[in-house]
Amino acid sequence: MQKLSLPPLMSCSYDFADYMLISTFTEMWQLETNTFHLPFSEMTITLDDVRILLQIPVDSKQ
């Protein structure tokens, strides 16, 4: 069973968001395939990527 701690999410802030960058990525998102279509390749974001970006601690006891 995994133990997930969500309090770090409370410290996430959009105060320092780069809105031009977000807008650019939004335009590249393909709903049909759930991927970003970038000039050099396609890219998708996994739950592990989100965990790392938001610094959410996940403890696994298996």
PQR file with spaces between the fields and no chain letter, atoms N, CA, C, O and H, PARSE charges and radii, in Angstrom:
ATOM       1  N    MET     1       0.848   -1.187    0.000 -0.4000 1.5000
ATOM       2  CA   MET     1       0.000    0.000    0.000 -0.0000 2.0000
ATOM       3  C    MET     1       0.888    1.244    0.000  0.5500 1.7000
ATOM       4  O    MET     1       1.903    1.296    0.695 -0.5500 1.4000
ATOM       5  N    GLN     2       0.497    2.231   -0.780 -0.4000 1.5000
ATOM       6  CA   GLN     2       1.284    3.462   -0.858 -0.0000 2.0000
ATOM       7  C    GLN     2       0.689    4.529    0.054  0.5500 1.7000
ATOM       8  O    GLN     2      -0.528    4.645    0.203 -0.5500 1.4000
ATOM       9  H    GLN     2      -0.328    2.189   -1.345  0.4000 1.0000
ATOM      10  N    LYS     3       1.570    5.286    0.644 -0.4000 1.5000
ATOM      11  CA   LYS     3       1.160    6.402    1.486 -0.0000 2.0000
ATOM      12  C    LYS     3       1.468    7.682    0.735  0.5500 1.7000
ATOM      13  O    LYS     3       2.618    7.933    0.375 -0.5500 1.4000
ATOM      14  H    LYS     3       2.558    5.192    0.522  0.4000 1.0000
ATOM      15  N    LEU     4       0.449    8.492    0.497 -0.4000 1.5000
ATOM      16  CA   LEU     4       0.606    9.726   -0.268 -0.0000 2.0000
ATOM      17  C    LEU     4       0.382   10.907    0.652  0.5500 1.7000
ATOM      18  O    LEU     4      -0.610   10.962    1.379 -0.5500 1.4000
ATOM      19  H    LEU     4      -0.485    8.288    0.790  0.4000 1.0000
ATOM      20  N    SER     5       1.296   11.839    0.617 -0.4000 1.5000
ATOM      21  CA   SER     5       1.193   13.031    1.440 -0.0000 2.0000
ATOM      22  C    SER     5       0.866   14.220    0.542  0.5500 1.7000
ATOM      23  O    SER     5       1.675   14.589   -0.310 -0.5500 1.4000
ATOM      24  H    SER     5       2.102   11.794    0.026  0.4000 1.0000
ATOM      25  N    LEU     6      -0.299   14.819    0.720 -0.4000 1.5000
ATOM      26  CA   LEU     6      -0.720   15.910   -0.150 -0.0000 2.0000
ATOM      27  C    LEU     6      -0.430   17.319    0.359  0.5500 1.7000
ATOM      28  O    LEU     6      -0.562   18.254   -0.430 -0.5500 1.4000
ATOM      29  H    LEU     6      -0.955   14.519    1.412  0.4000 1.0000
ATOM      30  N    PRO     7      -0.048   17.543    1.605 -0.5600 1.5000
ATOM      31  CA   PRO     7       0.240   18.910    2.045  0.2800 2.0000
ATOM      32  C    PRO     7       1.229   19.681    1.173  0.5500 1.7000
ATOM      33  O    PRO     7       1.090   20.900    1.073 -0.5500 1.4000
ATOM      34  N    PRO     8       2.232   19.042    0.528 -0.5600 1.5000
ATOM      35  CA   PRO     8       3.118   19.821   -0.337  0.2800 2.0000
ATOM      36  C    PRO     8       2.375   20.525   -1.485  0.5500 1.7000
ATOM      37  O    PRO     8       2.856   21.522   -2.023 -0.5500 1.4000
ATOM      38  N    LEU     9       1.216   20.002   -1.845 -0.4000 1.5000
ATOM      39  CA   LEU     9       0.456   20.657   -2.906 -0.0000 2.0000
ATOM      40  C    LEU     9      -0.013   22.042   -2.490  0.5500 1.7000
ATOM      41  O    LEU     9      -0.205   22.918   -3.333 -0.5500 1.4000
ATOM      42  H    LEU     9       0.825   19.192   -1.408  0.4000 1.0000
ATOM      43  N    MET    10      -0.200   22.239   -1.186 -0.4000 1.5000
ATOM      44  CA   MET    10      -0.656   23.540   -0.704 -0.0000 2.0000
ATOM      45  C    MET    10       0.397   24.623   -0.927  0.5500 1.7000
ATOM      46  O    MET    10       0.074   25.808   -1.005 -0.5500 1.4000
ATOM      47  H    MET    10      -0.044   21.528   -0.501  0.4000 1.0000
ATOM      48  N    SER    11       1.652   24.208   -1.028 -0.4000 1.5000
ATOM      49  CA   SER    11       2.715   25.187   -1.221 -0.0000 2.0000
ATOM      50  C    SER    11       2.933   25.526   -2.696  0.5500 1.7000
ATOM      51  O    SER    11       3.692   26.440   -3.020 -0.5500 1.4000
ATOM      52  H    SER    11       1.914   23.245   -0.964  0.4000 1.0000
ATOM      53  N    CYS    12       2.267   24.790   -3.587 -0.4000 1.5000
ATOM      54  CA   CYS    12       2.395   25.095   -5.018 -0.0000 2.0000
ATOM      55  C    CYS    12       1.711   26.431   -5.293  0.5500 1.7000
ATOM      56  O    CYS    12       0.637   26.715   -4.761 -0.5500 1.4000
ATOM      57  H    CYS    12       1.651   24.048   -3.324  0.4000 1.0000
ATOM      58  N    SER    13       2.332   27.219   -6.106 -0.4000 1.5000
ATOM      59  CA   SER    13       1.812   28.552   -6.375 -0.0000 2.0000
ATOM      60  C    SER    13       1.901   28.861   -7.859  0.5500 1.7000
ATOM      61  O    SER    13       2.861   28.491   -8.535 -0.5500 1.4000
ATOM      62  H    SER    13       3.204   26.987   -6.538  0.4000 1.0000
ATOM      63  N    TYR    14       0.888   29.542   -8.342 -0.4000 1.5000
ATOM      64  CA   TYR    14       0.904   29.984   -9.730 -0.0000 2.0000
ATOM      65  C    TYR    14       1.396   31.425   -9.852  0.5500 1.7000
ATOM      66  O    TYR    14       1.337   32.013  -10.932 -0.5500 1.4000
ATOM      67  H    TYR    14       0.108   29.842   -7.793  0.4000 1.0000
ATOM      68  N    ASP    15       1.877   31.989   -8.759 -0.4000 1.5000
ATOM      69  CA   ASP    15       2.345   33.374   -8.771 -0.0000 2.0000
ATOM      70  C    ASP    15       3.527   33.566   -9.718  0.5500 1.7000
ATOM      71  O    ASP    15       3.710   34.646  -10.280 -0.5500 1.4000
ATOM      72  H    ASP    15       1.925   31.512   -7.881  0.4000 1.0000
ATOM      73  N    PHE    16       4.322   32.520   -9.891 -0.4000 1.5000
ATOM      74  CA   PHE    16       5.528   32.637  -10.697 -0.0000 2.0000
ATOM      75  C    PHE    16       5.415   31.873  -12.011  0.5500 1.7000
ATOM      76  O    PHE    16       6.425   31.538  -12.630 -0.5500 1.4000
ATOM      77  H    PHE    16       4.174   31.643   -9.434  0.4000 1.0000
ATOM      78  N    ALA    17       4.187   31.602  -12.430 -0.4000 1.5000
ATOM      79  CA   ALA    17       3.978   30.842  -13.664 -0.0000 2.0000
ATOM      80  C    ALA    17       4.337   31.693  -14.882  0.5500 1.7000
ATOM      81  O    ALA    17       4.059   32.891  -14.925 -0.5500 1.4000
ATOM      82  H    ALA    17       3.367   31.874  -11.927  0.4000 1.0000
ATOM      83  N    ASP    18       4.947   31.060  -15.851 -0.4000 1.5000
ATOM      84  CA   ASP    18       5.261   31.704  -17.115 -0.0000 2.0000
ATOM      85  C    ASP    18       4.063   31.468  -18.039  0.5500 1.7000
ATOM      86  O    ASP    18       3.954   30.410  -18.660 -0.5500 1.4000
ATOM      87  H    ASP    18       5.173   30.086  -15.816  0.4000 1.0000
ATOM      88  N    TYR    19       3.177   32.446  -18.127 -0.4000 1.5000
ATOM      89  CA   TYR    19       1.920   32.270  -18.854 -0.0000 2.0000
ATOM      90  C    TYR    19       2.130   32.090  -20.351  0.5500 1.7000
ATOM      91  O    TYR    19       1.325   31.425  -21.003 -0.5500 1.4000
ATOM      92  H    TYR    19       3.266   33.305  -17.622  0.4000 1.0000
ATOM      93  N    MET    20       3.175   32.657  -20.907 -0.4000 1.5000
ATOM      94  CA   MET    20       3.471   32.440  -22.328 -0.0000 2.0000
ATOM      95  C    MET    20       3.886   30.990  -22.568  0.5500 1.7000
ATOM      96  O    MET    20       3.494   30.387  -23.567 -0.5500 1.4000
ATOM      97  H    MET    20       3.830   33.197  -20.378  0.4000 1.0000
ATOM      98  N    LEU    21       4.670   30.439  -21.664 -0.4000 1.5000
ATOM      99  CA   LEU    21       5.089   29.049  -21.781 -0.0000 2.0000
ATOM     100  C    LEU    21       3.880   28.118  -21.643  0.5500 1.7000
ATOM     101  O    LEU    21       3.732   27.170  -22.414 -0.5500 1.4000
ATOM     102  H    LEU    21       4.989   30.930  -20.853  0.4000 1.0000
ATOM     103  N    ILE    22       3.034   28.386  -20.675 -0.4000 1.5000
ATOM     104  CA   ILE    22       1.827   27.576  -20.486 -0.0000 2.0000
ATOM     105  C    ILE    22       0.936   27.654  -21.717  0.5500 1.7000
ATOM     106  O    ILE    22       0.397   26.639  -22.158 -0.5500 1.4000
ATOM     107  H    ILE    22       3.155   29.156  -20.048  0.4000 1.0000
ATOM     108  N    SER    23       0.778   28.836  -22.269 -0.4000 1.5000
ATOM     109  CA   SER    23      -0.032   29.018  -23.472 -0.0000 2.0000
ATOM     110  C    SER    23       0.539   28.235  -24.650  0.5500 1.7000
ATOM     111  O    SER    23      -0.205   27.614  -25.410 -0.5500 1.4000
ATOM     112  H    SER    23       1.215   29.660  -21.911  0.4000 1.0000
ATOM     113  N    THR    24       1.855   28.268  -24.797 -0.4000 1.5000
ATOM     114  CA   THR    24       2.508   27.537  -25.884 -0.0000 2.0000
ATOM     115  C    THR    24       2.289   26.040  -25.741  0.5500 1.7000
ATOM     116  O    THR    24       1.960   25.366  -26.717 -0.5500 1.4000
ATOM     117  H    THR    24       2.459   28.772  -24.180  0.4000 1.0000
ATOM     118  N    PHE    25       2.469   25.515  -24.539 -0.4000 1.5000
ATOM     119  CA   PHE    25       2.250   24.080  -24.326 -0.0000 2.0000
ATOM     120  C    PHE    25       0.778   23.711  -24.524  0.5500 1.7000
ATOM     121  O    PHE    25       0.471   22.629  -25.025 -0.5500 1.4000
ATOM     122  H    PHE    25       2.736   26.063  -23.746  0.4000 1.0000
ATOM     123  N    THR    26      -0.125   24.600  -24.136 -0.4000 1.5000
ATOM     124  CA   THR    26      -1.547   24.340  -24.333 -0.0000 2.0000
ATOM     125  C    THR    26      -1.869   24.195  -25.812  0.5500 1.7000
ATOM     126  O    THR    26      -2.661   23.334  -26.194 -0.5500 1.4000
ATOM     127  H    THR    26       0.124   25.479  -23.730  0.4000 1.0000
ATOM     128  N    GLU    27      -1.266   25.023  -26.637 -0.4000 1.5000
ATOM     129  CA   GLU    27      -1.501   24.945  -28.075 -0.0000 2.0000
ATOM     130  C    GLU    27      -0.932   23.664  -28.676  0.5500 1.7000
ATOM     131  O    GLU    27      -1.426   23.198  -29.703 -0.5500 1.4000
ATOM     132  H    GLU    27      -0.623   25.722  -26.326  0.4000 1.0000
ATOM     133  N    MET    28       0.091   23.087  -28.059 -0.4000 1.5000
ATOM     134  CA   MET    28       0.733   21.873  -28.576 -0.0000 2.0000
ATOM     135  C    MET    28       0.079   20.591  -28.076  0.5500 1.7000
ATOM     136  O    MET    28       0.402   19.508  -28.563 -0.5500 1.4000
ATOM     137  H    MET    28       0.492   23.465  -27.224  0.4000 1.0000
ATOM     138  N    TRP    29      -0.840   20.693  -27.106 -0.4000 1.5000
ATOM     139  CA   TRP    29      -1.476   19.513  -26.522 -0.0000 2.0000
ATOM     140  C    TRP    29      -2.494   18.926  -27.491  0.5500 1.7000
ATOM     141  O    TRP    29      -3.323   19.649  -28.046 -0.5500 1.4000
ATOM     142  H    TRP    29      -1.103   21.573  -26.710  0.4000 1.0000
ATOM     143  N    GLN    30      -2.429   17.628  -27.688 -0.4000 1.5000
ATOM     144  CA   GLN    30      -3.358   16.920  -28.573 -0.0000 2.0000
ATOM     145  C    GLN    30      -4.291   16.070  -27.725  0.5500 1.7000
ATOM     146  O    GLN    30      -3.858   15.096  -27.110 -0.5500 1.4000
ATOM     147  H    GLN    30      -1.756   17.041  -27.238  0.4000 1.0000
ATOM     148  N    LEU    31      -5.564   16.431  -27.688 -0.4000 1.5000
ATOM     149  CA   LEU    31      -6.526   15.711  -26.865 -0.0000 2.0000
ATOM     150  C    LEU    31      -6.699   14.257  -27.294  0.5500 1.7000
ATOM     151  O    LEU    31      -6.914   13.381  -26.457 -0.5500 1.4000
ATOM     152  H    LEU    31      -5.916   17.222  -28.188  0.4000 1.0000
ATOM     153  N    GLU    32      -6.606   14.007  -28.576 -0.4000 1.5000
ATOM     154  CA   GLU    32      -6.845   12.654  -29.084 -0.0000 2.0000
ATOM     155  C    GLU    32      -5.810   11.654  -28.569  0.5500 1.7000
ATOM     156  O    GLU    32      -6.143   10.504  -28.285 -0.5500 1.4000
ATOM     157  H    GLU    32      -6.430   14.719  -29.256  0.4000 1.0000
ATOM     158  N    THR    33      -4.570   12.089  -28.451 -0.4000 1.5000
ATOM     159  CA   THR    33      -3.491   11.181  -28.061 -0.0000 2.0000
ATOM     160  C    THR    33      -2.915   11.473  -26.674  0.5500 1.7000
ATOM     161  O    THR    33      -2.057   10.732  -26.195 -0.5500 1.4000
ATOM     162  H    THR    33      -4.300   13.024  -28.682  0.4000 1.0000
ATOM     163  N    ASN    34      -3.377   12.543  -26.026 -0.4000 1.5000
ATOM     164  CA   ASN    34      -2.854   12.957  -24.720 -0.0000 2.0000
ATOM     165  C    ASN    34      -1.342   13.137  -24.746  0.5500 1.7000
ATOM     166  O    ASN    34      -0.631   12.688  -23.847 -0.5500 1.4000
ATOM     167  H    ASN    34      -4.075   13.145  -26.415  0.4000 1.0000
ATOM     168  N    THR    35      -0.871   13.796  -25.782 -0.4000 1.5000
ATOM     169  CA   THR    35       0.563   14.061  -25.920 -0.0000 2.0000
ATOM     170  C    THR    35       0.781   15.501  -26.354  0.5500 1.7000
ATOM     171  O    THR    35      -0.124   16.156  -26.872 -0.5500 1.4000
ATOM     172  H    THR    35      -1.448   14.161  -26.513  0.4000 1.0000
ATOM     173  N    PHE    36       1.994   15.978  -26.132 -0.4000 1.5000
ATOM     174  CA   PHE    36       2.422   17.253  -26.682 -0.0000 2.0000
ATOM     175  C    PHE    36       3.100   16.964  -28.014  0.5500 1.7000
ATOM     176  O    PHE    36       3.935   16.065  -28.108 -0.5500 1.4000
ATOM     177  H    PHE    36       2.728   15.446  -25.711  0.4000 1.0000
ATOM     178  N    HIS    37       2.742   17.725  -29.040 -0.4000 1.5000
ATOM     179  CA   HIS    37       3.415   17.601  -30.334 -0.0000 2.0000
ATOM     180  C    HIS    37       4.429   18.730  -30.429  0.5500 1.7000
ATOM     181  O    HIS    37       4.083   19.879  -30.703 -0.5500 1.4000
ATOM     182  H    HIS    37       2.063   18.455  -28.964  0.4000 1.0000
ATOM     183  N    LEU    38       5.695   18.374  -30.197 -0.4000 1.5000
ATOM     184  CA   LEU    38       6.782   19.338  -30.209 -0.0000 2.0000
ATOM     185  C    LEU    38       7.507   19.265  -31.548  0.5500 1.7000
ATOM     186  O    LEU    38       7.370   18.275  -32.267 -0.5500 1.4000
ATOM     187  H    LEU    38       5.976   17.441  -29.975  0.4000 1.0000
ATOM     188  N    PRO    39       8.276   20.298  -31.894 -0.5600 1.5000
ATOM     189  CA   PRO    39       8.969   20.297  -33.189  0.2800 2.0000
ATOM     190  C    PRO    39       9.906   19.106  -33.389  0.5500 1.7000
ATOM     191  O    PRO    39      10.134   18.694  -34.527 -0.5500 1.4000
ATOM     192  N    PHE    40      10.446   18.552  -32.323 -0.4000 1.5000
ATOM     193  CA   PHE    40      11.422   17.474  -32.452 -0.0000 2.0000
ATOM     194  C    PHE    40      10.843   16.092  -32.179  0.5500 1.7000
ATOM     195  O    PHE    40      11.479   15.093  -32.513 -0.5500 1.4000
ATOM     196  H    PHE    40      10.261   18.887  -31.399  0.4000 1.0000
ATOM     197  N    SER    41       9.646   16.003  -31.579 -0.4000 1.5000
ATOM     198  CA   SER    41       9.068   14.701  -31.266 -0.0000 2.0000
ATOM     199  C    SER    41       7.762   14.875  -30.519  0.5500 1.7000
ATOM     200  O    SER    41       7.298   15.999  -30.326 -0.5500 1.4000
ATOM     201  H    SER    41       9.129   16.815  -31.308  0.4000 1.0000
ATOM     202  N    GLU    42       7.167   13.773  -30.098 -0.4000 1.5000
ATOM     203  CA   GLU    42       5.978   13.812  -29.246 -0.0000 2.0000
ATOM     204  C    GLU    42       6.401   13.522  -27.809  0.5500 1.7000
ATOM     205  O    GLU    42       7.381   12.817  -27.569 -0.5500 1.4000
ATOM     206  H    GLU    42       7.543   12.860  -30.255  0.4000 1.0000
ATOM     207  N    MET    43       5.646   14.076  -26.856 -0.4000 1.5000
ATOM     208  CA   MET    43       5.977   13.889  -25.461 -0.0000 2.0000
ATOM     209  C    MET    43       4.688   13.769  -24.663  0.5500 1.7000
ATOM     210  O    MET    43       3.718   14.480  -24.930 -0.5500 1.4000
ATOM     211  H    MET    43       4.850   14.649  -27.051  0.4000 1.0000
ATOM     212  N    THR    44       4.676   12.885  -23.696 -0.4000 1.5000
ATOM     213  CA   THR    44       3.546   12.783  -22.789 -0.0000 2.0000
ATOM     214  C    THR    44       4.042   12.940  -21.358  0.5500 1.7000
ATOM     215  O    THR    44       5.221   12.727  -21.074 -0.5500 1.4000
ATOM     216  H    THR    44       5.464   12.308  -23.479  0.4000 1.0000
ATOM     217  N    ILE    45       3.146   13.310  -20.469 -0.4000 1.5000
ATOM     218  CA   ILE    45       3.503   13.495  -19.068 -0.0000 2.0000
ATOM     219  C    ILE    45       2.883   12.361  -18.268  0.5500 1.7000
ATOM     220  O    ILE    45       1.684   12.104  -18.370 -0.5500 1.4000
ATOM     221  H    ILE    45       2.188   13.483  -20.700  0.4000 1.0000
ATOM     222  N    THR    46       3.697   11.690  -17.476 -0.4000 1.5000
ATOM     223  CA   THR    46       3.219   10.592  -16.648 -0.0000 2.0000
ATOM     224  C    THR    46       2.918   11.083  -15.235  0.5500 1.7000
ATOM     225  O    THR    46       3.279   12.201  -14.867 -0.5500 1.4000
ATOM     226  H    THR    46       4.671   11.899  -17.393  0.4000 1.0000
ATOM     227  N    LEU    47       2.260   10.245  -14.452 -0.4000 1.5000
ATOM     228  CA   LEU    47       2.012   10.602  -13.054 -0.0000 2.0000
ATOM     229  C    LEU    47       3.316   10.758  -12.281  0.5500 1.7000
ATOM     230  O    LEU    47       3.403   11.570  -11.360 -0.5500 1.4000
ATOM     231  H    LEU    47       1.968    9.336  -14.750  0.4000 1.0000
ATOM     232  N    ASP    48       4.323    9.986  -12.654 -0.4000 1.5000
ATOM     233  CA   ASP    48       5.621   10.119  -11.995 -0.0000 2.0000
ATOM     234  C    ASP    48       6.232   11.490  -12.302  0.5500 1.7000
ATOM     235  O    ASP    48       6.855   12.096  -11.432 -0.5500 1.4000
ATOM     236  H    ASP    48       4.252    9.326  -13.402  0.4000 1.0000
ATOM     237  N    ASP    49       6.059   11.975  -13.521 -0.4000 1.5000
ATOM     238  CA   ASP    49       6.538   13.319  -13.866 -0.0000 2.0000
ATOM     239  C    ASP    49       5.859   14.373  -12.998  0.5500 1.7000
ATOM     240  O    ASP    49       6.512   15.286  -12.493 -0.5500 1.4000
ATOM     241  H    ASP    49       5.553   11.482  -14.228  0.4000 1.0000
ATOM     242  N    VAL    50       4.557   14.244  -12.830 -0.4000 1.5000
ATOM     243  CA   VAL    50       3.807   15.195  -11.999 -0.0000 2.0000
ATOM     244  C    VAL    50       4.291   15.122  -10.560  0.5500 1.7000
ATOM     245  O    VAL    50       4.456   16.150   -9.902 -0.5500 1.4000
ATOM     246  H    VAL    50       4.026   13.503  -13.240  0.4000 1.0000
ATOM     247  N    ARG    51       4.518   13.907  -10.071 -0.4000 1.5000
ATOM     248  CA   ARG    51       5.013   13.735   -8.703 -0.0000 2.0000
ATOM     249  C    ARG    51       6.338   14.459   -8.509  0.5500 1.7000
ATOM     250  O    ARG    51       6.546   15.125   -7.495 -0.5500 1.4000
ATOM     251  H    ARG    51       4.384   13.072  -10.605  0.4000 1.0000
ATOM     252  N    ILE    52       7.223   14.330   -9.473 -0.4000 1.5000
ATOM     253  CA   ILE    52       8.537   14.965   -9.361 -0.0000 2.0000
ATOM     254  C    ILE    52       8.426   16.484   -9.482  0.5500 1.7000
ATOM     255  O    ILE    52       9.053   17.214   -8.715 -0.5500 1.4000
ATOM     256  H    ILE    52       7.054   13.789  -10.297  0.4000 1.0000
ATOM     257  N    LEU    53       7.645   16.954  -10.425 -0.4000 1.5000
ATOM     258  CA   LEU    53       7.509   18.399  -10.632 -0.0000 2.0000
ATOM     259  C    LEU    53       6.882   19.091   -9.434  0.5500 1.7000
ATOM     260  O    LEU    53       7.294   20.190   -9.063 -0.5500 1.4000
ATOM     261  H    LEU    53       7.136   16.361  -11.048  0.4000 1.0000
ATOM     262  N    LEU    54       5.878   18.449   -8.821 -0.4000 1.5000
ATOM     263  CA   LEU    54       5.195   19.054   -7.676 -0.0000 2.0000
ATOM     264  C    LEU    54       5.840   18.669   -6.344  0.5500 1.7000
ATOM     265  O    LEU    54       5.407   19.125   -5.285 -0.5500 1.4000
ATOM     266  H    LEU    54       5.543   17.556   -9.122  0.4000 1.0000
ATOM     267  N    GLN    55       6.870   17.833   -6.400 -0.4000 1.5000
ATOM     268  CA   GLN    55       7.600   17.395   -5.209 -0.0000 2.0000
ATOM     269  C    GLN    55       6.666   16.764   -4.176  0.5500 1.7000
ATOM     270  O    GLN    55       6.702   17.104   -2.994 -0.5500 1.4000
ATOM     271  H    GLN    55       7.222   17.463   -7.260  0.4000 1.0000
ATOM     272  N    ILE    56       5.826   15.832   -4.651 -0.4000 1.5000
ATOM     273  CA   ILE    56       4.903   15.120   -3.772 -0.0000 2.0000
ATOM     274  C    ILE    56       5.609   13.864   -3.272  0.5500 1.7000
ATOM     275  O    ILE    56       5.998   13.017   -4.076 -0.5500 1.4000
ATOM     276  H    ILE    56       5.798   15.555   -5.612  0.4000 1.0000
ATOM     277  N    PRO    57       5.779   13.733   -1.964 -0.5600 1.5000
ATOM     278  CA   PRO    57       6.426   12.526   -1.447  0.2800 2.0000
ATOM     279  C    PRO    57       5.471   11.327   -1.512  0.5500 1.7000
ATOM     280  O    PRO    57       4.318   11.417   -1.091 -0.5500 1.4000
ATOM     281  N    VAL    58       5.954   10.239   -2.031 -0.4000 1.5000
ATOM     282  CA   VAL    58       5.180    9.003   -2.093 -0.0000 2.0000
ATOM     283  C    VAL    58       6.024    7.907   -1.459  0.5500 1.7000
ATOM     284  O    VAL    58       7.148    7.649   -1.890 -0.5500 1.4000
ATOM     285  H    VAL    58       6.891   10.166   -2.374  0.4000 1.0000
ATOM     286  N    ASP    59       5.481    7.269   -0.441 -0.4000 1.5000
ATOM     287  CA   ASP    59       6.176    6.171    0.230 -0.0000 2.0000
ATOM     288  C    ASP    59       5.477    4.876   -0.134  0.5500 1.7000
ATOM     289  O    ASP    59       4.260    4.750    0.008 -0.5500 1.4000
ATOM     290  H    ASP    59       4.568    7.478   -0.091  0.4000 1.0000
ATOM     291  N    SER    60       6.250    3.927   -0.600 -0.4000 1.5000
ATOM     292  CA   SER    60       5.702    2.638   -0.973 -0.0000 2.0000
ATOM     293  C    SER    60       6.166    1.571    0.013  0.5500 1.7000
ATOM     294  O    SER    60       7.363    1.407    0.248 -0.5500 1.4000
ATOM     295  H    SER    60       7.238    4.029   -0.715  0.4000 1.0000
ATOM     296  N    LYS    61       5.217    0.859    0.579 -0.4000 1.5000
ATOM     297  CA   LYS    61       5.541   -0.224    1.510 -0.0000 2.0000
ATOM     298  C    LYS    61       5.013   -1.506    0.885  0.5500 1.7000
ATOM     299  O    LYS    61       3.858   -1.883    1.079 -0.5500 1.4000
ATOM     300  H    LYS    61       4.245    0.993    0.388  0.4000 1.0000
ATOM     301  N    GLN    62       5.890   -2.171    0.126 -0.4000 1.5000
ATOM     302  CA   GLN    62       5.472   -3.410   -0.540 -0.0000 2.0000
ATOM     303  C    GLN    62       6.339   -4.545   -0.110  0.5500 1.7000
ATOM     304  O    GLN    62       6.147   -5.674   -0.561 -0.5500 1.4000
ATOM     305  H    GLN    62       6.829   -1.865   -0.031  0.4000 1.0000
